[in-house]
Amino acid sequence: MKEWTKVFKVFANEHRLRILRLLMLNKELTVKEISSRIHLGGKATSKHLIIMSTIGFLESHAKMGGVWYRLHPELKREVRYMIKHFLCVAEQDK
C-alpha cells in the first residue's frame, strides 16, 4: 500500500506528470532540456527530478557535462502503463 501512495504522490503534481510524459516519449533528457520543455526553472526542475529518483521512478547519470535522466528500467509495469496510456495517449487526443 505504501508503494502506491508514493506513485500517487508523484502523479499529484503537474510538473512531475509533464516530466514523466517527456521521458516516456524521449527516453533520456538532460535537466536543462527538461526544464526548457516544461517551462520551469532549473532549480525547481531538479527538485522534482530528485524526488522522483529517490522514490525510484527515475535514474540519472552524468554524460557530456550534464546530468541525464530516464525512467528507471525497473519501474513497475503498471506504473509505466499508467504513464503511457493516461499521460501520453491523453495528450494526443487533444
N, C-alpha and C positions, 0 to 999 in steps of 0.2 A: 504494500500500500504506500509506503514512504517513497518508493521509486516513482510511482505515478504522480505523487504530489510534486516531485521535482520536475517531472515532464510538464505538468500543467503550469508550474511557476514560470518555466521558460516560455510557454505558449501564451502566458498572460501579458506579455509585453510586446507592443507593436514593433519596436526596433529589433528585438530578438527574432520575431517572426520574419521580418524583412531579411535579416542576416541569414537565417536558415534557408529561406527561399533562394537567395543568391547562391549560397553554397551548394544547394541541391542542383541548381541549373548550371553552375560554373565549375564545380568540382573543387577548385582551390583558388583562393584570392588573398592578396595582402591586406593588412589593416587599412592602408591608405586607399586601396581600391574599394573596399567595403564601405569605408567612411564616405567616400565620394559618391558612391552609388545610392546610399540611403540618406544622403544629405544630413549627416550628423558629424559633429566634431570628432577628431581622432581620439581624444581622451575618453569621451563618452562611449565611442565605439569599442575601444579597448576594454573598458569596464564590462560591457555586455559580452564580449568575446571571452574574457577571463571567467565570468560567471558560468558561461556555457561549457567552457573547457573543464572547470572544476567539477561540474555536475556529470561530465562525461559525454556531452553532446559533440564536442569538437576536439580536434587535436591540432597542434601547431608545430612548426619547425622553422628554423632560420635558414634563409636561402637568398643569395644575391643581395645581401644588405637589408633584407626586410623580414618580417615575420609573416608567414603564410599560414592560413587556416583552412581546414576542410572538415567535413563531417567525420566524426570518429568512425573508423571502419567497423568497430564492434557495437555501434549504436543499434539498439533493438530494432528488429524488423518492423514491429508495429509502429514505432516512432517514425521510422523512415517512410512507412506507408502514409502516416498522417501528414507528414511534411509534403510528400509528393502529391497526394490527392487533394488535400484541403488547402494547401498554400499555392502550389504550382498550377494545378488544374483550375482552381477558382479564379486565379489571376487571368488565365487565358479566356475565361468565359466573359470577362468584362467587355 
